[in-house]
Amino acid sequence: FLVVDDGTKDVRWRSNANDSFPTVVVPLVFAAGETRTFTVTWNQVLDDGSMLGRGDYEARGVVPFAGFEQDPLAPNELGSNLSAFRVR
C-alpha cells in the first residue's frame, strides 16, 4: 500500500518502508475474474516519524511489478485504482 499527495507521484508513505524483516515473494494465483481484498491499518505516521498533515491524498494497493520503483502509480493490473481521501 502507498499514499501520495493528491494529483502527484510524491509518495508520502509505503506500508513496507520500515519493515524489519525481508520481503518474501509468494505466488498469488487468481482464477479468471477473481478478486481478493487485502487490508492494512495505518496510524498516519510517516516514515520519518512525523504525522501526515492536513490535505488531500490518494492511496493505492499494489503488488510490486516491473517498473514499480520508477513509477509506483503506473497503470498495471497488479495495482488498484487510486482512492482519494482527505485529512482534516
VOZADREN-789594 format. One line per field, with one value per atom (N, C-alpha, C, O, CB): residue number from 1; residue in three letters; atom name; z, x, y. Coordinates in nm, 2 decimals, decimal comma, padded with zeros to 4 digits. Glycine has a CB too. Layout:
% residues N
num	NUM	... $
residuo	ALA	... $
atomo	CA	... $
z	Z	... $
x	X	... $
y	Y	... $
This chain:
% residues 88
num	1	1	1	1	1	2	2	2	2	2	3	3	3	3	3	4	4	4	4	4	5	5	5	5	5	6	6	6	6	6	7	7	7	7	7	8	8	8	8	8	9	9	9	9	9	10	10	10	10	10	11	11	11	11	11	12	12	12	12	12	13	13	13	13	13	14	14	14	14	14	15	15	15	15	15	16	16	16	16	16	17	17	17	17	17	18	18	18	18	18	19	19	19	19	19	20	20	20	20	20	21	21	21	21	21	22	22	22	22	22	23	23	23	23	23	24	24	24	24	24	25	25	25	25	25	26	26	26	26	26	27	27	27	27	27	28	28	28	28	28	29	29	29	29	29	30	30	30	30	30	31	31	31	31	31	32	32	32	32	32	33	33	33	33	33	34	34	34	34	34	35	35	35	35	35	36	36	36	36	36	37	37	37	37	37	38	38	38	38	38	39	39	39	39	39	40	40	40	40	40	41	41	41	41	41	42	42	42	42	42	43	43	43	43	43	44	44	44	44	44	45	45	45	45	45	46	46	46	46	46	47	47	47	47	47	48	48	48	48	48	49	49	49	49	49	50	50	50	50	50	51	51	51	51	51	52	52	52	52	52	53	53	53	53	53	54	54	54	54	54	55	55	55	55	55	56	56	56	56	56	57	57	57	57	57	58	58	58	58	58	59	59	59	59	59	60	60	60	60	60	61	61	61	61	61	62	62	62	62	62	63	63	63	63	63	64	64	64	64	64	65	65	65	65	65	66	66	66	66	66	67	67	67	67	67	68	68	68	68	68	69	69	69	69	69	70	70	70	70	70	71	71	71	71	71	72	72	72	72	72	73	73	73	73	73	74	74	74	74	74	75	75	75	75	75	76	76	76	76	76	77	77	77	77	77	78	78	78	78	78	79	79	79	79	79	80	80	80	80	80	81	81	81	81	81	82	82	82	82	82	83	83	83	83	83	84	84	84	84	84	85	85	85	85	85	86	86	86	86	86	87	87	87	87	87	88	88	88	88	88 $
residuo	PHE	PHE	PHE	PHE	PHE	LEU	LEU	LEU	LEU	LEU	VAL	VAL	VAL	VAL	VAL	VAL	VAL	VAL	VAL	VAL	ASP	ASP	ASP	ASP	ASP	ASP	ASP	ASP	ASP	ASP	GLY	GLY	GLY	GLY	GLY	THR	THR	THR	THR	THR	LYS	LYS	LYS	LYS	LYS	ASP	ASP	ASP	ASP	ASP	VAL	VAL	VAL	VAL	VAL	ARG	ARG	ARG	ARG	ARG	TRP	TRP	TRP	TRP	TRP	ARG	ARG	ARG	ARG	ARG	SER	SER	SER	SER	SER	ASN	ASN	ASN	ASN	ASN	ALA	ALA	ALA	ALA	ALA	ASN	ASN	ASN	ASN	ASN	ASP	ASP	ASP	ASP	ASP	SER	SER	SER	SER	SER	PHE	PHE	PHE	PHE	PHE	PRO	PRO	PRO	PRO	PRO	THR	THR	THR	THR	THR	VAL	VAL	VAL	VAL	VAL	VAL	VAL	VAL	VAL	VAL	VAL	VAL	VAL	VAL	VAL	PRO	PRO	PRO	PRO	PRO	LEU	LEU	LEU	LEU	LEU	VAL	VAL	VAL	VAL	VAL	PHE	PHE	PHE	PHE	PHE	ALA	ALA	ALA	ALA	ALA	ALA	ALA	ALA	ALA	ALA	GLY	GLY	GLY	GLY	GLY	GLU	GLU	GLU	GLU	GLU	THR	THR	THR	THR	THR	ARG	ARG	ARG	ARG	ARG	THR	THR	THR	THR	THR	PHE	PHE	PHE	PHE	PHE	THR	THR	THR	THR	THR	VAL	VAL	VAL	VAL	VAL	THR	THR	THR	THR	THR	TRP	TRP	TRP	TRP	TRP	ASN	ASN	ASN	ASN	ASN	GLN	GLN	GLN	GLN	GLN	VAL	VAL	VAL	VAL	VAL	LEU	LEU	LEU	LEU	LEU	ASP	ASP	ASP	ASP	ASP	ASP	ASP	ASP	ASP	ASP	GLY	GLY	GLY	GLY	GLY	SER	SER	SER	SER	SER	MET	MET	MET	MET	MET	LEU	LEU	LEU	LEU	LEU	GLY	GLY	GLY	GLY	GLY	ARG	ARG	ARG	ARG	ARG	GLY	GLY	GLY	GLY	GLY	ASP	ASP	ASP	ASP	ASP	TYR	TYR	TYR	TYR	TYR	GLU	GLU	GLU	GLU	GLU	ALA	ALA	ALA	ALA	ALA	ARG	ARG	ARG	ARG	ARG	GLY	GLY	GLY	GLY	GLY	VAL	VAL	VAL	VAL	VAL	VAL	VAL	VAL	VAL	VAL	PRO	PRO	PRO	PRO	PRO	PHE	PHE	PHE	PHE	PHE	ALA	ALA	ALA	ALA	ALA	GLY	GLY	GLY	GLY	GLY	PHE	PHE	PHE	PHE	PHE	GLU	GLU	GLU	GLU	GLU	GLN	GLN	GLN	GLN	GLN	ASP	ASP	ASP	ASP	ASP	PRO	PRO	PRO	PRO	PRO	LEU	LEU	LEU	LEU	LEU	ALA	ALA	ALA	ALA	ALA	PRO	PRO	PRO	PRO	PRO	ASN	ASN	ASN	ASN	ASN	GLU	GLU	GLU	GLU	GLU	LEU	LEU	LEU	LEU	LEU	GLY	GLY	GLY	GLY	GLY	SER	SER	SER	SER	SER	ASN	ASN	ASN	ASN	ASN	LEU	LEU	LEU	LEU	LEU	SER	SER	SER	SER	SER	ALA	ALA	ALA	ALA	ALA	PHE	PHE	PHE	PHE	PHE	ARG	ARG	ARG	ARG	ARG	VAL	VAL	VAL	VAL	VAL	ARG	ARG	ARG	ARG	ARG $
atomo	N	CA	C	O	CB	N	CA	C	O	CB	N	CA	C	O	CB	N	CA	C	O	CB	N	CA	C	O	CB	N	CA	C	O	CB	N	CA	C	O	CB	N	CA	C	O	CB	N	CA	C	O	CB	N	CA	C	O	CB	N	CA	C	O	CB	N	CA	C	O	CB	N	CA	C	O	CB	N	CA	C	O	CB	N	CA	C	O	CB	N	CA	C	O	CB	N	CA	C	O	CB	N	CA	C	O	CB	N	CA	C	O	CB	N	CA	C	O	CB	N	CA	C	O	CB	N	CA	C	O	CB	N	CA	C	O	CB	N	CA	C	O	CB	N	CA	C	O	CB	N	CA	C	O	CB	N	CA	C	O	CB	N	CA	C	O	CB	N	CA	C	O	CB	N	CA	C	O	CB	N	CA	C	O	CB	N	CA	C	O	CB	N	CA	C	O	CB	N	CA	C	O	CB	N	CA	C	O	CB	N	CA	C	O	CB	N	CA	C	O	CB	N	CA	C	O	CB	N	CA	C	O	CB	N	CA	C	O	CB	N	CA	C	O	CB	N	CA	C	O	CB	N	CA	C	O	CB	N	CA	C	O	CB	N	CA	C	O	CB	N	CA	C	O	CB	N	CA	C	O	CB	N	CA	C	O	CB	N	CA	C	O	CB	N	CA	C	O	CB	N	CA	C	O	CB	N	CA	C	O	CB	N	CA	C	O	CB	N	CA	C	O	CB	N	CA	C	O	CB	N	CA	C	O	CB	N	CA	C	O	CB	N	CA	C	O	CB	N	CA	C	O	CB	N	CA	C	O	CB	N	CA	C	O	CB	N	CA	C	O	CB	N	CA	C	O	CB	N	CA	C	O	CB	N	CA	C	O	CB	N	CA	C	O	CB	N	CA	C	O	CB	N	CA	C	O	CB	N	CA	C	O	CB	N	CA	C	O	CB	N	CA	C	O	CB	N	CA	C	O	CB	N	CA	C	O	CB	N	CA	C	O	CB	N	CA	C	O	CB	N	CA	C	O	CB	N	CA	C	O	CB	N	CA	C	O	CB	N	CA	C	O	CB	N	CA	C	O	CB	N	CA	C	O	CB	N	CA	C	O	CB	N	CA	C	O	CB	N	CA	C	O	CB	N	CA	C	O	CB	N	CA	C	O	CB	N	CA	C	O	CB	N	CA	C	O	CB $
z	00,00	00,00	00,00	00,05	00,12	-00,06	-00,06	-00,06	-00,10	-00,18	-00,01	-00,01	-00,08	-00,05	00,14	-00,17	-00,24	-00,22	-00,18	-00,39	-00,23	-00,24	-00,36	-00,46	-00,24	-00,34	-00,44	-00,57	-00,57	-00,40	-00,68	-00,81	-00,84	-00,94	-00,82	-00,76	-00,78	-00,77	-00,75	-00,68	-00,80	-00,78	-00,65	-00,64	-00,90	-00,57	-00,45	-00,34	-00,27	-00,40	-00,32	-00,22	-00,09	-00,06	-00,25	00,00	00,14	00,23	00,34	00,18	00,20	00,29	00,21	00,11	00,40	00,25	00,19	00,30	00,40	00,09	00,29	00,40	00,44	00,55	00,37	00,35	00,37	00,39	00,40	00,26	00,40	00,41	00,53	00,52	00,40	00,64	00,76	00,81	00,93	00,87	00,72	00,76	00,82	00,76	00,65	00,93	00,98	00,94	00,99	01,14	00,85	00,80	00,65	00,59	00,85	00,59	00,45	00,38	00,43	00,40	00,26	00,18	00,13	00,08	00,06	00,14	00,09	-00,03	-00,02	00,21	-00,13	-00,25	-00,25	-00,24	-00,38	-00,26	-00,27	-00,39	-00,42	-00,14	-00,46	-00,58	-00,54	-00,44	-00,66	-00,61	-00,60	-00,73	-00,83	-00,57	-00,71	-00,83	-00,83	-00,73	-00,84	-00,93	-00,94	-01,05	-01,16	-00,96	-01,03	-01,13	-01,22	-01,17	-01,07	-01,34	-01,43	-01,36	-01,31	-01,56	-01,35	-01,29	-01,14	-01,08	-01,33	-01,07	-00,93	-00,87	-00,93	-00,88	-00,76	-00,69	-00,55	-00,49	-00,69	-00,49	-00,34	-00,28	-00,34	-00,33	-00,15	-00,07	00,03	00,11	-00,01	00,04	00,14	00,22	00,16	00,07	00,35	00,44	00,51	00,56	00,53	00,53	00,62	00,70	00,66	00,53	00,83	00,92	00,93	00,95	01,06	00,92	00,92	01,02	01,02	00,78	01,11	01,21	01,16	01,24	01,33	01,03	00,97	01,01	01,00	01,00	01,06	01,09	00,97	00,91	01,22	00,92	00,80	00,84	00,95	00,74	00,73	00,75	00,84	00,91	00,62	00,84	00,93	01,07	01,15	00,86	01,10	01,24	01,26	01,36	01,33	01,16	01,17	01,13	01,07	01,08	01,16	01,13	00,99	00,96	01,24	00,92	00,79	00,82	00,91	00,72	00,75	00,78	00,71	00,63	00,73	00,74	00,67	00,52	00,48	00,73	00,44	00,30	00,22	00,28	00,26	00,09	00,01	-00,04	-00,08	-00,12	-00,04	-00,07	-00,15	-00,17	00,06	-00,20	-00,27	-00,22	-00,19	-00,43	-00,22	-00,17	-00,28	-00,36	-00,04	-00,28	-00,38	-00,31	-00,24	-00,51	-00,34	-00,30	-00,43	-00,54	-00,25	-00,41	-00,53	-00,49	-00,38	-00,59	-00,58	-00,58	-00,67	-00,78	-00,62	-00,61	-00,70	-00,83	-00,83	-00,62	-00,93	-01,07	-01,13	-01,08	-01,15	-01,25	-01,32	-01,34	-01,40	-01,46	-01,30	-01,32	-01,20	-01,20	-01,44	-01,10	-00,99	-00,91	-00,88	-00,89	-00,89	-00,82	-00,90	-00,83	-00,80	-01,03	-01,11	-01,11	-01,11	-01,25	-01,11	-01,12	-01,05	-01,11	-01,27	-00,92	-00,84	-00,88	-00,83	-00,69	-00,95	-00,99	-01,14	-01,19	-00,98	-01,20	-01,34	-01,35	-01,26	-01,40	-01,45	-01,47	-01,48	-01,56	-01,59	-01,40	-01,41	-01,34	-01,24	-01,33	-01,39	-01,34	-01,20	-01,13	-01,43	-01,15	-01,02	-00,91	-00,80	-01,02	-00,96	-00,87	-00,88	-00,98	-00,90	-00,76	-00,76	-00,82	-00,84	-00,62	-00,85	-00,88	-00,76	-00,65	-00,93	-00,78	-00,67	-00,60	-00,67	-00,72	-00,47	-00,39	-00,32	-00,24	-00,29	-00,34	-00,28	-00,14	-00,10	-00,36	-00,05	00,08	00,13	00,08	00,18	00,24	00,29	00,44	00,51	00,26	00,49	00,63	00,67	00,61	00,66	00,77	00,82	00,95	01,01	00,82 $
x	00,08	00,00	00,09	00,20	-00,10	00,04	00,11	00,02	-00,10	00,21	00,07	-00,01	00,08	00,20	-00,04	00,01	00,08	00,00	-00,12	00,09	00,06	-00,01	-00,10	-00,06	00,09	-00,22	-00,32	-00,27	-00,22	-00,45	-00,29	-00,25	-00,10	-00,06	-00,30	-00,03	00,12	00,17	00,09	00,20	00,29	00,36	00,45	00,53	00,44	00,43	00,51	00,46	00,36	00,51	00,54	00,50	00,53	00,64	00,58	00,43	00,44	00,46	00,53	00,32	00,40	00,41	00,40	00,32	00,30	00,48	00,46	00,45	00,53	00,59	00,36	00,34	00,46	00,47	00,22	00,55	00,67	00,80	00,90	00,68	00,79	00,91	01,00	01,12	00,87	00,94	01,02	01,01	01,04	00,97	00,99	00,98	01,12	01,22	00,94	01,12	01,24	01,27	01,36	01,24	01,19	01,20	01,21	01,16	01,09	01,28	01,29	01,15	01,07	01,39	01,14	01,02	01,03	01,13	01,01	00,92	00,91	00,81	00,70	00,86	00,86	00,78	00,71	00,77	00,87	00,57	00,49	00,40	00,35	00,41	00,37	00,29	00,14	00,09	00,30	00,08	-00,07	-00,13	-00,11	-00,10	-00,22	-00,28	-00,43	-00,50	-00,27	-00,48	-00,62	-00,69	-00,63	-00,62	-00,81	-00,89	-00,94	-00,94	-01,01	-00,98	-01,04	-01,15	-01,25	-01,09	-01,14	-01,24	-01,24	-01,32	-01,37	-01,15	-01,14	-01,08	-00,99	-01,06	-01,13	-01,07	-01,04	-01,10	-01,16	-00,95	-00,92	-00,90	-00,87	-00,78	-00,93	-00,92	-00,81	-00,81	-01,05	-00,72	-00,62	-00,64	-00,67	-00,47	-00,62	-00,64	-00,52	-00,44	-00,76	-00,50	-00,39	-00,44	-00,52	-00,27	-00,39	-00,42	-00,30	-00,19	-00,47	-00,32	-00,22	-00,25	-00,36	-00,19	-00,16	-00,18	-00,14	-00,13	-00,10	-00,12	-00,09	00,05	00,08	-00,19	00,14	00,27	00,36	00,36	00,33	00,43	00,52	00,65	00,68	00,54	00,72	00,85	00,95	01,03	00,91	00,94	01,03	00,98	01,05	01,06	00,87	00,81	00,71	00,65	00,92	00,70	00,60	00,46	00,45	00,65	00,36	00,23	00,19	00,24	00,13	00,11	00,06	-00,02	-00,11	-00,03	00,00	-00,07	-00,20	-00,24	00,02	-00,27	-00,40	-00,37	-00,27	-00,47	-00,47	-00,46	-00,53	-00,60	-00,31	-00,51	-00,57	-00,47	-00,36	-00,64	-00,51	-00,41	-00,48	-00,61	-00,35	-00,40	-00,46	-00,38	-00,26	-00,44	-00,45	-00,39	-00,41	-00,50	-00,45	-00,32	-00,33	-00,27	-00,17	-00,25	-00,33	-00,28	-00,22	-00,27	-00,39	-00,10	-00,03	00,07	00,13	00,05	00,08	00,18	00,29	00,27	00,13	00,41	00,52	00,53	00,54	00,65	00,55	00,56	00,68	00,74	00,43	00,72	00,84	00,82	00,71	00,86	00,91	00,90	00,83	00,82	00,82	00,79	00,72	00,81	00,76	00,68	00,94	01,02	01,04	01,05	01,16	01,03	01,04	00,91	00,91	01,09	00,80	00,67	00,57	00,50	00,63	00,55	00,46	00,31	00,22	00,48	00,28	00,14	00,11	00,00	00,12	00,21	00,19	00,07	00,06	00,32	-00,01	-00,12	-00,07	00,02	-00,21	-00,13	-00,08	-00,19	-00,25	00,06	-00,21	-00,32	-00,28	-00,37	-00,34	-00,16	-00,12	-00,14	-00,11	00,03	-00,20	-00,23	-00,37	-00,44	-00,14	-00,42	-00,56	-00,56	-00,46	-00,62	-00,68	-00,70	-00,67	-00,67	-00,85	-00,64	-00,61	-00,74	-00,85	-00,54	-00,74	-00,86	-00,83	-00,73	-00,89	-00,90	-00,88	-00,93	-01,03	-00,95	-00,86	-00,91	-00,85	-00,75	-00,86	-00,91	-00,87	-00,85	-00,93	-00,98	-00,74	-00,71	-00,75	-00,70	-00,56	-00,84	-00,88	-00,82	-00,85	-01,03 $
y	-00,12	00,00	00,12	00,12	00,00	00,23	00,35	00,47	00,46	00,36	00,59	00,71	00,82	00,83	00,75	00,89	01,00	01,13	01,13	00,97	01,25	01,37	01,37	01,32	01,49	01,42	01,42	01,48	01,59	01,49	01,41	01,46	01,46	01,51	01,60	01,39	01,39	01,24	01,15	01,47	01,22	01,09	01,09	01,00	01,05	01,19	01,21	01,11	01,14	01,35	01,00	00,90	00,95	00,99	00,77	00,96	01,00	00,89	00,90	01,08	00,77	00,66	00,53	00,52	00,66	00,43	00,29	00,20	00,21	00,26	00,10	00,01	-00,07	-00,12	-00,08	-00,10	-00,18	-00,10	-00,16	-00,28	00,03	00,11	00,08	00,09	00,26	00,05	00,03	-00,11	-00,13	00,13	-00,20	-00,34	-00,39	-00,36	-00,43	-00,45	-00,50	-00,65	-00,71	-00,49	-00,70	-00,83	-00,83	-00,74	-00,92	-00,93	-00,93	-00,95	-01,02	-01,03	-00,89	-00,92	-01,06	-01,11	-00,82	-01,13	-01,27	-01,27	-01,22	-01,37	-01,33	-01,33	-01,47	-01,57	-01,32	-01,46	-01,58	-01,57	-01,46	-01,60	-01,67	-01,66	-01,64	-01,70	-01,79	-01,55	-01,53	-01,58	-01,52	-01,38	-01,67	-01,73	-01,69	-01,72	-01,89	-01,63	-01,58	-01,66	-01,67	-01,43	-01,70	-01,76	-01,64	-01,53	-01,84	-01,67	-01,56	-01,49	-01,55	-01,62	-01,36	-01,28	-01,27	-01,20	-01,32	-01,35	-01,35	-01,22	-01,17	-01,47	-01,18	-01,06	-01,10	-01,20	-00,94	-01,03	-01,06	-00,92	-00,82	-01,14	-00,92	-00,80	-00,81	-00,91	-00,76	-00,71	-00,71	-00,58	-00,48	-00,71	-00,59	-00,47	-00,44	-00,52	-00,50	-00,31	-00,26	-00,15	-00,07	-00,21	-00,14	-00,03	00,06	00,01	-00,09	00,19	00,28	00,39	00,44	00,34	00,43	00,53	00,67	00,76	00,50	00,69	00,81	00,87	00,99	00,92	00,78	00,82	00,79	00,68	00,74	00,89	00,88	00,81	00,79	01,02	00,78	00,71	00,78	00,72	00,68	00,92	00,99	01,01	01,08	01,13	00,95	00,96	01,07	01,08	00,98	01,16	01,27	01,22	01,12	01,39	01,30	01,27	01,33	01,43	01,32	01,26	01,31	01,43	01,43	01,20	01,54	01,66	01,67	01,58	01,78	01,78	01,80	01,82	01,87	01,93	01,77	01,78	01,67	01,59	01,78	01,67	01,58	01,48	01,52	01,65	01,35	01,24	01,14	01,14	01,18	01,04	00,93	00,80	00,81	00,94	00,69	00,57	00,46	00,47	00,52	00,36	00,25	00,13	00,13	00,29	00,02	-00,11	-00,17	-00,16	-00,21	-00,23	-00,28	-00,39	-00,39	-00,16	-00,49	-00,59	-00,54	-00,51	-00,73	-00,51	-00,46	-00,53	-00,65	-00,46	-00,45	-00,50	-00,44	-00,35	-00,46	-00,50	-00,44	-00,29	-00,25	-00,52	-00,21	-00,07	00,00	00,13	-00,04	-00,07	-00,01	00,09	00,20	-00,12	00,06	00,16	00,29	00,39	00,09	00,28	00,41	00,48	00,61	00,37	00,41	00,48	00,39	00,31	00,51	00,41	00,33	00,35	00,28	00,35	00,46	00,48	00,44	00,47	00,63	00,38	00,34	00,24	00,16	00,27	00,26	00,16	00,02	00,00	00,20	-00,07	-00,21	-00,29	-00,25	-00,23	-00,41	-00,50	-00,54	-00,60	-00,62	-00,53	-00,57	-00,45	-00,47	-00,61	-00,34	-00,23	-00,19	-00,20	-00,11	-00,14	-00,09	00,05	00,11	-00,09	00,10	00,24	00,32	00,27	00,26	00,45	00,54	00,57	00,58	00,67	00,58	00,61	00,74	00,75	00,50	00,85	00,98	00,98	00,92	01,09	01,05	01,08	01,21	01,27	00,96	01,27	01,40	01,38	01,32	01,50	01,45	01,46	01,60	01,70	01,42	01,61	01,74	01,77	01,88	01,76 $
